[in-house]
Amino acid sequence: VKLANKLDRVTAIVMFVFFTVLLLLSWPLGYWDEFAPSSGFAPIWVAVFGMVLAALLLFERVPDTHVTEAFDRAGLSRVLQAGGGILAFVLLTPFVGMILAGFLLMLGLLLIVLRRPLLASLFTSLISITLVYGIFVAWLNVALPKGFLGF
Amino acid sequence: MMESLALLGHGFSVALTPANLLFVLIGVVLGQVIGLLPGIGPAAGMALLLPITFGMPPESAIIMLAGIMYGGMYGGTLTSVLINVPGEAASVMTAVDGHQLARQGRAGTALSIAAIGSFLAGMAAVVAVVFLTPVLAAFALRFNAPEYFLIAALGITATASIGSSSVVKSLLVATFGLTIALIGTDPLLGTSRLTFGSVDLLEGIDFLPVAIGIFGIAEVLASIENRDEMKPMKTRLRDLWLTSTDWMECRVAILRGGLIGFFVGLMPGAGPTIASLLAYVTEKRYSRHPERFGKGALDGVAAAEAANNSAVHGALIPMLALGIPGSASTAVLLAGLVLQGVRPGPMLMAEQPDLVWGLIASMFIGNIILLVLNLPLAPLFASLLRIRYDYLAPGIVVLSLVGAFGTTLSMFTVGIALMFGVIGYIMIKLDLPRPPLVLALVLAPLMETSLRQSLMLSEGSLSIFFERPLSIVLLVAVIFTLVMPLVRLLLRLTRGSIPAR
């Protein structure tokens, strides 16, 4: 018996652990009441099914129809910067408001992550955030979080 | 039949109101643009734009979202032909021959036959939707809880069985989606499950932030990682004119592709990508010039494009008649219905005639608009390909995050969208299919409640799934979709015929 490729093996193990934890969490909810399935019925079945599938994935060797691209360092660095920027947006929003945080996020992504020229980045961010403001605040009346600047 | 025509007439009175005409136009133009931008498909575009439908009447919202769905099929062609990068997955086969034709100076001809093929197949598929949807909906009124459980299960197992290179991965992802759907309050007993004491999780994890994260944010993160610059080939208006030889060469391909696409679209899980692939392979088999395929076969482009547009329209039949989505796009459309307070299912046609027939009528109008957009205006849309994706990606991220906030007015939902954005990105890198997760999330409530109701009715006996012929047929279909790929997997393991990557 041969094992699947490395990435699939990692996926299989992580998912097996995930579904084992799900099973442990679902067990106390109960499987069956006197006449009907209890709250844990579906989660327990889902967990068992997931564990079986994760175990199968460990041994599955699929045809190489899609070559998974390796994580390249520069690309991964850009993704981490973008992820950090989005996280900063979530943390900043309650203080500076969603519109300003969104503008700063766009500007940061364009200037720092994507290395675009300053003027084009400013112009793009300004146009985009005005569009977002127009749709969500002016048109749909969504109460977006406001910051110290009042918007 | 006459009743369907009368109802379609009523549908046109809904779709032809100035407001709804505007939303058809907005929907198909957005779909066209979303389709032509590589990295964001119709499902992602629909998920991103769902929050802006909150304030709209349900008919207008669904008409616009559906416009994005089928508009995306037209838009993907431009990118496939002009830069050899499919704008969305269903245009992969178009790129094979379409770009070869462009290199031979026949980009206009390829775009033209793709637009005409999509239009003719799309219109024929909408006619079929008019007559078949009411029949299926009437039949579905006989469904009870066991049938609903089995058909929802079939939606997931068929997606895994047909739509992916690895059944195990697809089912694993679907099972993960079911787990996400289980978080929150038990729909039958009212107890909290897997909430870890969080008040925010009591109402469960909403479909929308998951879809926004999995499709929208994940796609942007992946595109930020791989920044390929696109260099589109030029096309001119006069090149779009077809000769009679071109037309004679492609008319049967359009018919065959349209028929294949429609029937593939009806099947849960298959979708437009499989449809275009199957139509292309079939056309190569029956073409008088199979040697041209891969080197610039116009009939190959016609068949693939007719099939993907036909499949998108065909997939609406199970969605409208049964409330069962068969693809990621129809899952988002179904979520759009639920967000508008509309209950999907066999009663939808009777309870919401304005919505259903307005939507169907709008698809006739939308396809006509798309034909106009893709023939005389094709060079204009092609010029959009010169905009660097770098300038669009940050805007898509912010639109995703603000849209996620708009669903619940809570930063917790934004966090959920971000978390699923990261999960979606990891799924892309691990070659895990994302549509099964979204489908499972949408189908899970129906699956769980109908399974538990069935077992309550039978006092725990599984015999309830064998009592009616209809449930037996569905059960056999579910078992078939589960067992066949597993048999294939076991055969592969025992023969060891597939080399490990």
Contacts between the chains, C-beta under 8 A, distances in Angstrom:
chain1	res1	chain2	res2	distance
A	1	B	493	7.2
A	2	B	496	7.0
A	2	B	500	6.4
A	3	B	500	7.8
A	4	B	500	7.1
A	5	B	500	5.6
A	5	B	501	4.3
A	7	B	429	8.0
A	7	B	430	5.5
A	7	B	431	7.4
A	8	B	169	7.8
A	8	B	430	7.7
A	10	B	430	7.9
A	11	B	169	7.8
A	11	B	172	7.9
A	11	B	430	5.3
A	11	B	432	6.9
A	15	B	172	5.8
A	15	B	176	7.2
A	18	B	176	7.7
A	18	B	179	7.9
A	19	B	175	7.5
A	19	B	179	7.7
A	22	B	179	6.0
A	22	B	194	7.6
A	25	B	194	6.0
A	26	B	193	7.7
A	26	B	194	7.5
A	29	B	191	7.1
A	29	B	193	6.1
A	32	B	460	7.2
A	35	B	456	6.8
A	35	B	459	6.5
A	36	B	188	7.8
A	36	B	452	6.7
A	36	B	455	7.0
A	36	B	456	4.4
A	37	B	451	7.7
A	37	B	452	4.7
A	37	B	455	5.5
A	37	B	456	7.3
A	38	B	189	7.2
A	39	B	186	4.3
A	39	B	189	5.3
A	39	B	191	4.7
A	39	B	193	5.7
A	40	B	193	7.7
A	41	B	452	6.6
A	42	B	178	7.8
A	42	B	182	6.0
A	42	B	448	4.7
A	42	B	451	7.3
A	42	B	452	7.4
A	43	B	179	7.5
A	43	B	182	5.1
A	43	B	193	6.5
A	43	B	194	6.9
A	46	B	175	5.9
A	46	B	178	4.9
A	46	B	179	5.6
A	46	B	182	6.5
A	47	B	179	7.8
A	49	B	175	5.5
A	50	B	172	6.8
A	50	B	175	4.3
A	50	B	176	7.1
A	50	B	179	7.1
A	53	B	168	5.7
A	53	B	171	5.3
A	53	B	172	4.4
A	53	B	175	6.0
A	54	B	172	6.3
A	56	B	168	4.9
A	56	B	486	8.0
A	56	B	489	7.3
A	57	B	168	4.9
A	57	B	169	6.5
A	57	B	172	6.0
A	59	B	493	6.4
A	60	B	166	6.4
A	60	B	168	5.0
A	60	B	169	7.8
A	60	B	489	6.1
A	61	B	492	6.6
A	61	B	493	7.3
A	61	B	498	4.8
A	61	B	499	7.7
A	61	B	500	5.2
A	61	B	501	8.0
A	62	B	165	5.6
A	62	B	166	4.5
A	62	B	169	7.7
A	62	B	498	7.0
A	63	B	165	6.4
A	63	B	498	5.6
A	64	B	499	7.5
A	64	B	501	5.3
A	65	B	165	4.6
A	66	B	165	6.3
A	66	B	431	5.3
A	67	B	501	7.7
A	68	B	429	6.7
A	68	B	430	6.9
A	68	B	431	4.6
A	68	B	501	7.7
A	69	B	226	7.4
A	69	B	429	7.4
A	71	B	429	6.6
A	72	B	225	7.7
A	75	B	224	7.8
A	75	B	225	3.6
A	75	B	226	6.2
A	76	B	225	6.8
A	78	B	224	5.0
A	78	B	225	6.0
A	78	B	227	7.9
A	79	B	221	5.1
A	79	B	224	6.0
A	79	B	225	5.1
A	79	B	425	6.8
A	82	B	220	7.6
A	82	B	221	6.0
A	82	B	224	5.2
A	82	B	397	7.5
A	83	B	221	7.0
A	83	B	422	6.5
A	86	B	217	7.4
A	86	B	397	6.6
A	86	B	401	7.0
A	86	B	418	5.5
A	86	B	421	7.4
A	87	B	418	7.0
A	89	B	398	7.9
A	89	B	401	6.4
A	90	B	401	7.8
A	90	B	411	6.4
A	90	B	414	5.7
A	90	B	415	6.1
A	90	B	418	6.4
A	93	B	411	6.4
A	93	B	414	7.7
A	94	B	411	7.1
A	98	B	402	6.3
A	98	B	405	6.7
A	102	B	398	4.2
A	102	B	401	7.2
A	102	B	402	6.4
A	105	B	394	6.9
A	105	B	397	6.9
A	105	B	398	6.0
A	105	B	401	8.0
A	106	B	394	4.1
A	106	B	395	6.5
A	106	B	397	7.6
A	106	B	398	5.6
A	109	B	224	7.8
A	109	B	393	7.0
A	109	B	394	4.0
A	109	B	397	6.9
A	110	B	390	7.1
A	110	B	391	7.3
A	110	B	394	5.6
A	113	B	224	6.4
A	114	B	224	7.0
A	114	B	227	7.3
A	114	B	390	4.5
A	114	B	393	7.3
A	114	B	394	7.6
A	116	B	390	5.9
A	116	B	391	7.1
A	120	B	391	7.2
A	124	B	391	4.9
A	124	B	394	7.5
A	124	B	395	7.3
A	125	B	394	7.1
A	128	B	394	7.1
A	128	B	395	3.9
A	128	B	398	6.6
A	128	B	399	8.0
A	129	B	398	7.0
A	131	B	395	7.6
A	132	B	395	7.9
A	132	B	398	6.0
A	132	B	399	6.2
A	132	B	402	5.5
A	135	B	52	5.6
A	136	B	51	7.7
A	136	B	52	7.6
A	136	B	402	5.6
A	136	B	403	7.9
A	136	B	406	6.0
A	139	B	52	7.8
A	139	B	55	7.3
A	140	B	51	7.9
A	140	B	52	6.4
A	140	B	54	6.1
A	140	B	55	4.9
A	140	B	406	7.1
A	141	B	55	7.4
A	142	B	51	8.0
A	142	B	54	7.9
A	142	B	402	8.0
A	142	B	405	7.6
A	142	B	406	4.7
A	142	B	409	7.3
A	143	B	409	6.4
A	144	B	402	6.8
A	144	B	405	6.8
A	145	B	405	7.8
A	145	B	411	7.3
